[in-house]
Amino acid sequence: MKILLLDEDNETFRVLQDVAQFSNSQVIQVKSIQEAKEILLSNKDIDGIVAEIRLNGQPTWEIISFMRKDNEIKEIPFIILSYPLSQEEKEFFKHMKVTAILEKPFNPLVVFTEILEHLRKVKGEKYIKERLEEEKVDRSLLKAIIQKIINALKNLFKKK
């Protein structure tokens, strides 16, 4: 599974990437709206987008609008992952038909669950099974990853 992350925060990238490796998934961090558009046009195998509300000063809703115009990518789940939003911002993103709005600090498993649930609804169970390749994970690696996630969550709480 490939997830596009539109967020300048490297800690968010590390947390998502650590969890992604459990299912042989990949998180691709982009730091510009133009780069995100180029990836979406050239890679039709993107399974989800996770975005802050702004990327280098540009609103990420531009990507949602861009996606809705292309039948091949309009069903990709789009998750807003941001610090607390105002009620107006939440209503705006709901109007834009985002898949979910999650607040930082966040549980990375919820991000993946939201993406998978949306994909199951629009593409079916078979698609999900094909995209998620299970790998055997060494227990010591698993323990190290869980510790990284805990540390990342602690750092996110400190930023508030």
C-alpha positions in Angstrom: 0.0 0.0 0.0 1.3 3.5 -0.8 0.3 6.5 1.2 1.1 10.1 0.2 1.8 12.4 3.2 1.4 16.1 2.6 3.0 17.3 5.8 6.3 19.1 6.5 6.6 17.5 9.9 9.3 14.7 9.8 8.1 13.2 13.1 4.6 12.5 11.6 6.4 10.9 8.6 8.5 8.7 10.9 5.6 7.5 13.0 3.5 6.6 9.9 6.4 4.9 8.2 7.2 2.8 11.2 3.6 1.5 11.3 3.5 1.1 7.5 6.3 -1.4 7.4 4.2 -3.9 9.3 2.2 -4.4 6.1 5.0 -3.8 3.6 3.4 -0.4 3.0 5.2 2.8 2.1 4.7 6.4 3.1 5.8 9.0 0.6 6.3 12.5 2.1 5.9 15.4 -0.2 6.4 19.0 0.8 4.7 20.9 -2.1 1.3 20.9 -3.7 2.8 20.7 -7.2 4.9 17.6 -6.3 1.7 15.9 -4.9 -0.2 16.6 -8.1 2.7 15.2 -10.2 2.8 12.0 -8.1 -0.9 11.5 -8.3 -0.8 11.9 -12.1 2.2 9.6 -12.7 1.5 6.9 -10.0 -2.0 5.4 -10.2 -1.2 3.1 -7.3 -1.5 5.6 -4.4 -3.9 4.1 -1.9 -4.4 7.1 0.5 -3.5 10.7 1.2 -2.8 12.1 4.7 -2.5 15.9 4.8 -2.0 18.8 7.1 -4.4 21.7 6.2 -1.5 23.7 4.8 1.6 22.6 3.0 4.3 25.3 2.6 1.6 28.0 3.0 -0.7 26.5 0.4 -4.0 24.9 1.4 -4.1 21.2 0.8 -7.8 21.4 -0.2 -6.3 22.2 -3.6 -5.4 18.6 -3.9 -8.9 17.4 -3.0 -10.3 19.7 -5.7 -7.7 18.4 -8.2 -8.5 14.8 -7.4 -12.3 15.2 -7.7 -11.7 16.2 -11.4 -10.0 12.9 -12.3 -12.0 9.7 -12.3 -8.9 7.5 -11.7 -7.9 9.2 -8.5 -11.1 10.8 -7.1 -11.9 7.8 -4.8 -8.5 7.8 -3.0 -9.1 8.3 0.7 -8.1 11.7 1.9 -7.4 12.2 5.6 -6.9 15.6 7.3 -4.3 15.2 10.1 -3.8 18.4 11.9 -3.7 20.2 15.2 -7.2 21.1 16.5 -9.4 22.7 13.8 -12.1 25.3 14.3 -15.7 24.1 13.7 -15.8 26.1 10.5 -12.7 24.3 9.2 -14.2 20.9 10.1 -17.4 21.8 8.3 -15.4 23.0 5.2 -13.5 19.7 5.0 -16.6 17.7 5.5 -18.2 19.7 2.6 -15.1 18.8 0.6 -15.9 15.1 1.4 -12.7 14.2 3.1 -12.6 10.6 4.4 -11.7 11.6 8.0 -10.5 14.5 10.1 -8.0 13.4 12.8 -6.2 15.6 15.2 -2.6 15.6 16.3 -1.4 14.0 18.5 -2.7 11.0 16.7 -2.8 7.2 16.8 -1.1 6.0 13.5 -3.2 2.8 13.5 -6.4 4.9 13.2 -4.9 6.6 10.1 -4.3 3.2 8.4 -7.7 1.9 9.6 -9.5 4.9 8.1 -7.7 4.4 4.8 -8.4 0.6 4.7 -12.1 1.1 5.6 -12.6 3.6 2.8 -10.8 1.3 0.3 -12.8 -1.7 1.4 -16.0 0.3 0.7 -15.0 1.6 -2.7 -12.7 -1.2 -4.0 -13.6 -4.3 -2.1 -12.0 -6.8 0.2 -10.0 -8.4 -2.6 -8.2 -5.1 -3.4 -7.2 -4.7 0.2 -5.8 -8.2 0.4 -3.8 -7.7 -2.8 -2.3 -4.4 -1.5 -1.4 -5.6 1.9 1.4 -8.1 1.7 2.1 -9.6 5.1 5.7 -10.0 6.2 7.1 -11.8 9.1 8.4 -9.3 11.6 11.1 -10.1 14.1 9.8 -9.6 17.7 12.8 -7.3 18.6 12.0 -5.2 15.6 8.4 -5.0 16.6 9.4 -3.9 20.1 11.7 -1.2 18.8 9.0 0.1 16.5 6.4 0.3 19.3 9.0 2.2 21.4 9.5 4.6 18.5 5.8 5.2 18.3 5.5 5.8 22.0 8.4 8.3 21.9 6.9 10.0 18.8 3.5 10.4 20.6 5.3 11.8 23.6 7.0 14.4 21.4 3.8 15.3 19.7 2.2 16.0 23.1 5.1 18.2 24.1 4.6 20.3 21.0 1.1 21.4 22.1 
